[in-house]
Amino acid sequence: MPCPNLLSSRPSKYDPGMSERKTRVTVTIDPRLAAYAEQLVESGKAESVSAVINGALSERVERDRRIRRRWKELAAQADPAKVERMLAHVEAQRAQLPPTHR
């Protein structure tokens, strides 16, 4: 049966599946996400809740890298003169704001 609060159930001993190269952290997550992670483990789709979290964070890292790479590609294609004009226009608008809004 899934544990409604992962923090309330402590493993009785060290998980042998955990590598010494990993860092132990304590987090709180939404109950529905905890239940989903437990469901993945119970159905055999994940080794552990830690594996679910590791997988999710790994996917986030890769997504962020792809986005950053794409921004760099687009920035390399930008017309520097046009960018300079746009920045000057934004700066001119900012200068017209009251001091409390700058």
C-alpha positions in Angstrom: 0.0 0.0 0.0 1.5 3.4 -0.9 2.6 5.6 1.9 0.6 8.9 1.9 3.6 10.7 3.4 7.0 9.5 2.3 8.7 11.3 5.1 6.7 9.4 7.7 8.1 6.0 6.7 11.8 5.7 7.2 13.6 2.7 5.7 14.7 0.3 8.5 18.2 0.0 6.9 20.3 1.6 4.2 19.0 0.9 0.7 21.7 -1.3 -0.9 20.5 0.0 -4.3 21.8 3.5 -3.4 25.3 4.3 -4.6 27.8 5.9 -2.3 28.3 8.5 -5.1 24.8 9.8 -4.5 23.8 12.5 -2.1 21.0 11.9 0.4 18.5 14.8 0.5 15.2 15.3 2.3 12.4 16.8 0.2 8.7 17.3 0.6 6.5 16.7 -2.5 2.8 16.9 -3.2 0.9 13.9 -2.0 -0.4 13.1 -5.5 3.2 13.1 -6.8 4.3 10.8 -3.9 1.5 8.4 -4.7 2.4 8.4 -8.4 6.0 7.6 -7.6 4.9 4.8 -5.2 2.6 3.5 -8.0 5.5 3.4 -10.5 7.6 1.4 -8.0 4.7 -1.0 -7.1 4.0 -1.6 -10.8 7.6 -2.4 -11.5 8.1 0.7 -13.7 10.7 2.2 -11.4 13.2 0.6 -9.0 12.5 3.1 -6.2 11.0 6.5 -5.4 14.6 7.8 -5.5 14.9 6.5 -9.1 11.7 8.3 -10.0 13.0 11.6 -8.7 16.4 11.1 -10.2 14.8 10.4 -13.6 12.6 13.4 -13.4 15.5 15.7 -12.5 17.7 14.2 -15.2 14.9 14.9 -17.8 14.7 18.4 -16.5 18.5 18.9 -16.9 18.4 17.6 -20.5 15.4 19.8 -21.3 17.1 22.9 -19.9 20.3 22.0 -21.9 18.3 21.7 -25.1 16.5 25.0 -24.5 19.8 26.8 -23.7 21.5 25.3 -26.8 18.5 26.4 -29.0 18.7 30.0 -27.5 22.4 30.1 -28.3 21.8 28.9 -31.9 19.1 31.6 -32.3 21.3 34.3 -30.7 24.1 33.4 -33.1 21.7 34.1 -36.0 20.5 37.5 -34.7 21.3 40.7 -36.5 23.4 42.7 -34.0 22.3 46.0 -35.4 18.6 45.1 -35.0 19.3 43.9 -31.5 21.0 47.1 -30.6 18.1 49.2 -32.0 15.6 47.1 -30.0 17.6 47.5 -26.8 17.9 51.2 -27.3 14.1 51.4 -27.8 13.5 49.5 -24.5 16.0 51.7 -22.7 14.3 54.8 -24.0 10.9 53.5 -22.7 12.5 52.6 -19.3 13.9 56.1 -19.0 10.4 57.5 -19.2 9.1 55.5 -16.3 8.9 57.2 -12.9 11.9 56.5 -10.7 10.0 54.1 -8.4 9.3 51.8 -11.4 12.8 51.6 -12.8 
